[in-house]
Amino acid sequence: MPTTTISDRTVHVDDEGFLTDPAEWDEPLATALAEQIGLHLTEEHWEAIHFLRQDHAQRGETATLRRISVVGGIPTKSLFRLFPQKPAKKLAYVAGLPKPHGCV
Amino acid sequence: MTTTENRPIVPAFDDVDTDRKLAIICSKGTLDMAYPGLVLANAALGEGVETHLFFTFWGFDMINKATMADLKFTMLGNTATHMPQGLGGLPGMTALATHRMKKSIADVGVPEVPEFLQQIVDSGGHLWACRMSADMQDLHEEDLYDEVEGIISASDFIDLTQGAQLLFI
């Protein structure tokens, strides 16, 4: 398993760069991860990130966009605006979680 | 083996091929055949692919306000249910099979057709209705799901999806 250094922190990641240990994540790291993919985090981003972290802690898997909108209450349109092009993957990356596996 | 890279390993989100387009032609009006197009459209949109759905012939049932929430699944003519075909013709079997399938779909967290179409539109997807099918069934824009962008001819759709990858379902 590779490690990588983001903002002077060494973390474990998979081949693509997604964190493999959710415990290595904290909010300053999220800010640094977001910068890597050109995102500046606002309150709205944090709301989605916190939902994803909390839902993952409870269920052991990363929520899909569908779940984030239905259970997390963040509209699909907002997710595409906040994390353009590939919202589910970008959000998982910033939240230090694996990519979602669900189809919908 | 543990390796440490000097440059951070970051997913290649920016390698999105912004020109990639997907066109999906939905020609079936049964519950089981409505979902493949919807699931794939949703997946493509989530990957940043411009996606257009064209509803034609029986696929019109997916966007016709009168039928879209009431698509059915039948065992008849479908050997993949692995049930005796005669059973499928018994009264009430289509309703039962439909109920079961809807439940299985809901159990995996996938929405019903109207809600799924809304999710696709909210994700930036485009819905188009086929002109010939509309004329054959004497249906007009007001009869169709509000998010359908227009009733267009087959040539218009071909024109609109120039360079797209195409799925016929």
Interface residues (C-beta under 8 A of the other chain):
Chain A: M1 P2 T3 T4 T5 I6 T10 V13 D15 E16 G17 F18 Q36 I37 G38 T64 L65 R66 R67 S69 V70 P75 T76 K77 F80 P84 Q85 K86 P87 A88 K89 K90 Y93 G102 C103 V104
Chain B: T2 T3 T4 E5 N6 P8 I9 V10 P11 A12 F13 D14 V16 V39 N42 A43 G46 E47 G48 V108 G109 V110 P111 F116 Q119 D122 S123 G124
